[in-house]
Amino acid sequence: MSLSRPARITLLASLLVNAALIALLGVWLLAARPDTVPGPQADTTSEAQREQFRTAMAPHREGLREHYAQVRAARAEVGEALRAEPFDASRLAEAFSALREAEATASGASHAALTAVATELDASGRERMAERIENRRGGHRSRAGRDRPRRAP
């Protein structure tokens, strides 16, 4: 099947316009959110600071693992409640309640461990810790300057 000359020109023009729009969209997205570009993040933490943090954190690891295992189990129960047939809203509400409790307990244990670790760090170690905490949100890197709530999918 061969296309007529006007059809080929129209198809080529359409492809060029689409390519230009995709390039513009990419440039706009990268300019609007430069911190989301994949690649290694600048990490100024020295190996000595990392080792100091690891050593200070060591006595707390096992307890934190147990707390986060409880969080994972509670999330699994939420998933099971959502998939259950027939659906039981009260089971889901109880699962969410258990998840909130497990997350609060794990969060409290994490904060207590980090407080204990901070007492063993020098000023530069605490500064690095503060930077990491300020630049993280929900376990993911935050988007600089993002003060508005996320839109629903």
C-alpha positions in Angstrom: 0.0 0.0 0.0 1.5 3.3 -1.0 0.4 6.7 0.2 -0.2 9.6 -2.0 2.2 12.5 -1.9 -0.1 14.8 0.1 -0.8 12.0 2.6 3.0 11.4 3.1 3.6 15.1 3.6 0.7 15.3 6.2 2.1 12.2 8.0 5.6 13.7 8.1 4.3 17.0 9.4 2.3 15.3 12.1 5.3 13.3 13.2 7.5 16.4 13.4 4.8 18.3 15.4 4.5 15.4 17.8 8.2 15.1 18.2 8.5 18.9 18.9 5.6 18.7 21.5 7.3 15.7 23.3 10.6 17.6 23.4 8.9 20.7 24.8 7.1 18.7 27.4 10.3 17.0 28.5 12.1 20.3 28.8 9.2 21.8 30.8 9.1 18.8 33.2 12.9 18.9 33.8 12.9 22.6 34.3 9.9 22.5 36.7 11.3 19.6 38.8 15.1 19.4 38.5 15.4 17.3 41.7 13.4 14.4 40.1 16.0 13.8 37.3 17.3 10.2 37.7 20.9 9.9 38.7 23.2 9.9 41.6 22.4 12.5 44.3 25.3 14.5 45.7 26.2 13.0 49.0 28.7 14.9 51.1 28.7 12.4 53.9 32.2 11.0 54.6 32.8 7.4 55.1 33.8 8.1 58.7 30.5 9.9 59.3 28.6 6.9 57.8 30.5 4.5 60.0 29.8 6.6 63.1 26.1 6.6 62.2 26.1 2.8 61.6 27.8 2.1 64.8 25.5 4.4 66.8 22.4 2.8 65.1 23.5 -0.8 65.6 21.9 -1.4 69.0 18.6 -0.2 67.7 18.4 -2.2 64.4 16.8 -5.4 65.6 14.0 -3.6 67.5 13.3 -1.4 64.5 13.2 -4.5 62.2 10.6 -6.0 64.5 8.5 -2.8 64.5 8.6 -2.6 60.7 7.8 -6.3 60.3 4.6 -5.5 62.3 3.9 -2.6 59.9 4.3 -4.9 56.9 2.0 -7.5 58.5 -0.6 -4.8 59.1 -0.4 -3.6 55.5 -0.8 -7.1 54.3 -4.0 -7.4 56.4 -5.3 -4.2 54.8 -4.6 -5.7 51.4 -6.4 -8.9 52.4 -9.4 -6.9 53.7 -9.6 -5.0 50.5 -9.5 -8.1 48.3 -12.0 -10.1 50.5 -15.2 -11.3 48.9 -17.7 -10.5 50.2 -16.2 -7.2 51.1 -16.4 -6.3 54.9 -16.1 -2.6 55.6 -15.7 -3.2 59.4 -12.8 -5.6 58.7 -11.1 -3.0 56.6 -11.7 -0.3 59.2 -10.1 -2.6 61.9 -7.2 -3.3 59.6 -6.6 0.4 59.0 -6.7 1.0 62.7 -4.1 -1.7 63.3 -2.0 -0.2 60.6 -2.2 3.2 62.1 -1.2 1.8 65.5 1.7 -0.2 64.0 3.0 2.8 62.1 2.8 5.1 65.1 4.7 2.5 67.2 7.3 2.1 64.6 7.6 5.8 64.1 8.0 6.4 67.8 10.7 3.7 68.0 12.5 5.2 65.0 12.4 8.7 66.6 13.7 7.3 69.9 16.6 5.5 68.1 17.5 8.6 66.1 17.4 10.7 69.3 19.9 8.3 70.9 22.0 8.3 67.7 22.1 12.1 67.6 23.5 12.2 71.1 26.5 10.2 69.8 27.2 12.4 66.7 29.2 15.5 66.5 27.8 18.8 65.1 28.6 17.9 61.5 26.9 14.5 61.8 23.8 16.1 63.4 23.8 18.7 60.5 23.9 15.9 57.9 21.1 14.1 59.8 19.0 17.3 59.9 19.5 17.8 56.1 18.4 14.2 55.4 15.3 14.5 57.6 14.3 17.9 56.1 14.8 16.7 52.5 12.8 13.5 52.9 9.0 13.0 52.9 7.4 9.6 53.4 10.5 7.8 52.5 10.9 9.6 49.2 12.9 12.6 48.2 10.7 15.7 48.4 10.2 18.0 45.5 11.8 21.4 46.3 9.2 24.1 46.7 6.2 21.8 46.6 3.8 23.2 49.1 0.6 22.2 47.5 -1.1 18.9 48.1 -1.0 16.1 45.5 -3.8 15.8 43.0 -6.0 12.7 43.2 -5.3 10.2 40.4 
